[in-house]
Amino acid sequence: MTSDVLSTEAPKAEAQAETDGRHVRGDRTRQALLEAAFSEIYEQGFRSARLNEIVARAGCTKGSLYHHFPDKHALGIAAAAEFIGTYIREVWIEPLGKAADPLAAIRAIIERHAEGGVGVDPRFGCPYQNLSQELSGIDAGFQEIFTGLFERWRDAVADALTRGQTAGAVRRDIDPQCVATLIVASHQGVVSMIKATQDLDVGHAAATAFFGYLESLRP
């Protein structure tokens, strides 16, 4: 390789490295903004969330925020889709996808919720529920996110129940989609009452009755 080629390629490599570095920094800033936005929205609600606080939490400037998101609405939707989607996937979808006994897996998930073992204090409510109750009736963009998340959640439960039927662990006379809808709705209702009463015993009492229902789904 001649010195002329080397002298030409070196600046190109440096320019590419600089471009790659900017992309990495940009991705980190975007992720920091999403994390900060979700924390602020979970604590304050979307309408009361403060952009100044989000920027401060993220350790960036408003200019950086507007580089990645055109407005608070777009930031909120992105944060809700990412973090609530991750929450549902990690707490519900992935455990159910690996479960040999879906009814036992559902019980274990609910027990973790009741004990505050899923990274969210039940007394503060469910992130999905808090935001959906605040915004579903008034914001079509958020409504679309919540509907899609619910469908993924319900379908994961229904798929697990269907596999359970095939394996002989779940009664064949039930409709997995209907039962899955009831399970998700019941769970959300109990979480709502825990938040309303600030009493974890409400969740424990409901869980005891609900576990009896789950056992009734066995052959």
Secondary structure, 3 states (H helix, E strand, C coil): CCHHHHHHHHHHHHHHHHHHHHHHHHHHHHHHHHHHHHHHHHHHCCCCCCHHHHHHHHCCCHHHHHHHCCCHHHHHHHHHHHHHHHHHHHHHHHHHHHCCCHHHHHHHHHHHHHCCCCCCCHHHCCHHHHHHHHHCCCCHHHHHHHHHHHHHHHHHHHHHHHHHHHHCCCCCCCCHHHHHHHHHHHHHHHHHHHHHHCCHHHHHHHHHHHHHHHHHCCC
